[in-house]
Amino acid sequence: MSSLITYDAFEGRLQNGRAGTILANVPLVFENEFAQSLIDQNVGAFIYVEIYGDSYDQETVGATGQNMWLEQGVTYMHVMTPAGNGSRLGRQYADALLLLFREQPIGELFMPQMSIGEGQPGQDFPNYYSTAATIRWYRRDITQLP
């Protein structure tokens, strides 16, 4: 899991940045949220988002509250499209998702690597195909103790 700061940064950009794009009406589902109602309603495409924090490492050694920490991870935005319809729509939506983040850091959150990855049948969503838009990210911060 990522830090709350990182999660909120990605969620905010995804919730608010889609207006006026081809993604405006594509439903978002985040980790530990239910998607069955979307599947039952046959909404077509939806986006399942996972924000994974890989590490949180101390980069400097010094006085308490003055150390630099590096958080790194990956965000997977699985564009779920109905199985058997090809991968073009998934690729189109994945491209649009990455454009919401390219060359647009959010606070201390930087995203230097992005890809449209391998598609595969939906493991959590039967009868759907996943085209993953993947962002590798990092964030540096100074310890803020309560």
Rosetta blueprint (number, residue, H / E / L):
1 M L
2 S L
3 S L
4 L H
5 I H
6 T H
7 Y H
8 D H
9 A H
10 F H
11 E H
12 G H
13 R H
14 L H
15 Q H
16 N H
17 G H
18 R L
19 A L
20 G L
21 T L
22 I L
23 L L
24 A L
25 N L
26 V L
27 P L
28 L E
29 V E
30 F E
31 E L
32 N L
33 E L
34 F L
35 A L
36 Q H
37 S H
38 L H
39 I H
40 D H
41 Q L
42 N L
43 V L
44 G L
45 A L
46 F E
47 I E
48 Y E
49 V E
50 E E
51 I E
52 Y E
53 G E
54 D E
55 S E
56 Y E
57 D E
58 Q E
59 E L
60 T L
61 V L
62 G L
63 A L
64 T L
65 G L
66 Q L
67 N L
68 M E
69 W E
70 L E
71 E E
72 Q E
73 G E
74 V E
75 T E
76 Y E
77 M E
78 H E
79 V E
80 M E
81 T E
82 P E
83 A L
84 G L
85 N L
86 G L
87 S L
88 R H
89 L H
90 G H
91 R H
92 Q H
93 Y H
94 A H
95 D H
96 A H
97 L H
98 L H
99 L H
100 L L
101 F L
102 R L
103 E L
104 Q L
105 P L
106 I E
107 G L
108 E L
109 L E
110 F E
111 M E
112 P E
113 Q E
114 M E
115 S E
116 I E
117 G E
118 E E
119 G E
120 Q E
121 P E
122 G L
123 Q L
124 D L
125 F L
126 P L
127 N L
128 Y E
129 Y E
130 S E
131 T E
132 A E
133 A E
134 T E
135 I E
136 R E
137 W E
138 Y E
139 R E
140 R E
141 D E
142 I E
143 T L
144 Q L
145 L L
146 P L
